[in-house]
């Protein structure tokens, strides 16, 4: 996968060169290009912002450098998405299969594990990091025929800019690429992979400061362990994120699991979905 990030703080993205994602880049699984928006300005001060039309606090990012930066990204990604077609499609606003452009914003759709899975299937992704009060809205309009534009929020809180959100999203997406996480099993049994939170985990010593590892995990009985872990997932999800269980198709749960869910206050409605009693 190729990922292009445009930011006025390219150094902010440096940690994406470390650890598993760093190795993915060395191994050729992930190609990450970070572009400095100021390289696409033409004035002496490398200006990227100006005052907002209509007044109000703060500054707005100017459209001109953004269009030039995104055109450069598009050119690089088109070659990657359509190898062997030369420059014929470069900048063609009518692309049938436009690359996805993620615009991190607290006003976007919320980033989830399911969106991470969806984006991990793409051959290329672009991220446009806004700062200040945001990017001139016309940039998104201009980009719409060229990219599949998706404003995406990390959650219901406000960051100073898109960079931290991009780090979170690129890590969540990058670790799903085949070969990035050594043991792919660990992607299966983690929080959100099946709509539930992960079960608690323990390691040696079995007794520590008066606290013992649950006996079942020392039993060697794989059936009992799997059942206990699933029950822990249900209990943890009901306690910490009850809304994740609401409306879920109940047929995926065994009789024993439904018994646990009943104890946790969930019944099954007429359409076979979980509902809090
Ligand atoms: N930029 C500022 N706040 C943000 C958020 N919550 N998610 C994504 N990008 C942002």
Boltz pocket constraint, residues with backbone or C-beta under 6 A from the ligand:
constraints:
  - pocket:
      binder: B
      contacts: [[A, 104], [A, 105], [A, 106], [A, 130], [A, 152], [A, 153], [A, 154], [A, 155], [A, 156], [A, 157], [A, 158], [A, 159], [A, 160], [A, 161], [A, 162], [A, 165]]
      max_distance: 6.0
